[in-house]
Amino acid sequence: MSIIDDVLAVIGEGYRPYYGKVSEQGKKQVKCENWDSTFWFVKETDRRRVFMCLGCESRPCVLANPEGFELTMQVPVNSTKISFMEARAVSPEELFRHKKWFRAEEAAKLLAVSTRKIRYLVEEGALVRHKDKPFRITAKSLEAQYNREEDW
């Protein structure tokens, strides 16, 4: 089979491409000699997240609930039609429980504003930024903004 056939088969099984970051701890858990060519997919249920990599010739590598794989955000709706598959969305409340820091783009999607507005909210003190680079926002401050009832 070709890589295209493999990708179509994996998507047909309910997996979606994984665009999150993997920590050094997660990379050690995988024990992959050619990490730069990994291509991960994730399938999430209420109880577990299963990751599958199609990057190597000896594919696939499969991991269930691995540590070190960043929890990623989907479009904030119950289910989104992507091409020809259904992808489960992660609720904002679930993200606030599992992530400590959010990128500006993630925060903007959660609050339904632009990334520029996120940076203004940080400057105004409404959102708390991590002191080190890259630009990250605390989950606690983002959750407080998310739960605000007044308009901006």
Secondary structure, DSSP 8 states (H G I E B T S, - for coil): --HHHHHHHHHHTT-EE--S-B-HHHHHHHT-TTGGG--EEEEE-SS-EEEEE--STT--EEEES-TTB------SSSEEEETTEEEE---HHHHHHH-SEE-HHHHHHHHTS-HHHHHHHHHHTSS-B-SSSS--EEHHHHHHHHT--S--
